[in-house]
Amino acid sequence: MAYVLHTAMSIDKAVLHRDRCLEVPQNITHQDHWTGVWQEIIDKERAYEALDLSPARYKLKCVLCKP
């Protein structure tokens, strides 16, 4: 199972999702300042580490998929 980290710097928030979450778009290659960056991370440890190291002020886990 992979994880996806969504970092939206326009609202200063990072959210960790599972790869099959409904909030994760089909095409995660698009990124800009307003919609943010979607990063696919294979390992659970690295996903949590990436969330902790994110420059965003608000670091959350998705309430839908509960990674």
GIJOMO-V598986 format. One record per residue. RES is the residue in three letters. D_LAST is the distance of its C-alpha to the last C-alpha in Angstrom with 2 decimals. Layout:
BEGIN
res: (RES:RES)
d_last: (D_LAST:D_LAST)
END
This chain:
BEGIN
res: (MET:ALA:TYR:VAL:LEU:HIS:THR:ALA:MET:SER:ILE:ASP:LYS:ALA:VAL:LEU:HIS:ARG:ASP:ARG:CYS:LEU:GLU:VAL:PRO:GLN:ASN:ILE:THR:HIS:GLN:ASP:HIS:TRP:THR:GLY:VAL:TRP:GLN:GLU:ILE:ILE:ASP:LYS:GLU:ARG:ALA:TYR:GLU:ALA:LEU:ASP:LEU:SER:PRO:ALA:ARG:TYR:LYS:LEU:LYS:CYS:VAL:LEU:CYS:LYS:PRO)
d_last: (10.26:9.94:7.81:9.67:10.70:12.99:15.72:18.37:21.20:23.42:21.45:20.22:16.47:13.43:10.09:6.98:5.97:5.72:9.48:10.59:9.49:12.83:12.84:12.88:16.62:18.37:20.12:18.05:21.18:22.66:22.34:24.52:24.76:23.96:21.10:19.59:18.28:15.54:14.75:13.37:12.25:12.67:11.80:8.72:11.36:12.67:9.60:9.40:13.17:13.44:11.68:14.15:16.98:16.61:19.90:18.49:19.32:16.36:12.98:10.20:6.53:6.85:8.45:8.85:5.87:3.82:0.00)
END
